[in-house]
Amino acid sequence: MLEKEKIELFYGLVCPHCKTLKKMLKKFLTEENNNYILKETLISSPVGMIKSFKKNIHSVPTLLLNDEIIFRYLPTEEELIKKLKKI
């Protein structure tokens, strides 16, 4: 059995780009039949602050794939799919 890829989204409560990226991720994940695990981290929470400080994250949305930053901005849907599928 293959190990699932881990996606982590750092987001803010009032960030419109974060909401858009969440929708794109959920659409992508429903099409991928559970090959990925999504974790959402609120950057203003105590845990989110510590994790973002350790990973040098200063803006949202920031998206990580297997603990590696892949986007520090709102990507297009095509960019997101290419990066997550590693095409």
C-alpha positions in Angstrom: 0.0 0.0 0.0 1.3 3.4 -1.0 1.8 6.0 1.7 -0.4 9.1 1.4 1.1 12.4 0.4 0.7 15.0 3.2 -0.6 18.5 2.2 -0.6 21.3 4.8 -2.2 24.6 4.3 -1.3 27.6 6.4 -4.2 30.1 6.3 -5.7 33.2 7.9 -9.3 33.7 8.9 -9.9 36.9 6.9 -7.7 35.9 3.9 -9.8 35.7 0.7 -7.1 33.9 -1.2 -7.0 31.2 1.5 -10.7 30.5 1.1 -10.2 30.2 -2.7 -7.2 27.8 -2.2 -9.2 25.7 0.3 -12.0 25.2 -2.3 -9.5 24.3 -5.0 -7.8 21.8 -2.7 -11.1 20.2 -1.7 -12.1 19.8 -5.4 -8.7 18.3 -6.2 -8.8 15.9 -3.2 -12.3 14.6 -4.1 -11.0 13.7 -7.6 -7.9 12.0 -6.3 -9.6 9.2 -4.3 -7.9 9.8 -0.9 -4.3 9.7 -2.1 -3.5 12.8 0.0 -4.0 13.9 3.6 -4.9 17.6 4.1 -4.1 19.4 7.3 -5.2 23.0 7.7 -3.2 25.2 10.1 -4.5 28.6 11.3 -1.5 30.8 11.3 -2.9 33.0 14.2 -3.4 30.0 16.5 -0.6 29.3 19.1 0.4 26.1 17.3 0.2 27.8 13.9 2.4 30.7 15.1 5.1 28.3 16.4 5.0 26.1 13.2 5.1 29.1 10.9 8.0 30.6 12.8 10.0 27.3 12.5 9.2 26.9 8.8 9.9 30.6 8.0 6.3 31.2 6.8 5.3 34.9 6.9 2.4 35.1 4.5 -0.8 33.2 3.7 -1.8 31.2 1.9 1.2 28.9 2.1 1.0 25.3 0.9 3.4 22.5 1.9 3.7 19.1 0.3 5.4 16.5 2.6 6.8 19.4 4.7 8.3 21.2 1.7 6.9 24.7 0.8 5.4 24.5 -2.7 3.4 27.8 -2.8 3.6 31.0 -0.9 0.7 32.5 -2.9 -2.6 31.6 -4.5 -1.7 29.4 -7.5 -3.8 28.8 -10.5 -5.8 25.6 -10.5 -3.4 24.3 -13.3 -0.3 25.1 -11.3 -1.8 23.4 -8.2 -2.6 20.2 -10.0 0.8 20.0 -11.8 2.7 20.5 -8.5 0.6 18.1 -6.5 0.7 15.4 -9.2 4.4 16.1 -9.8 3.9 16.4 -13.5 
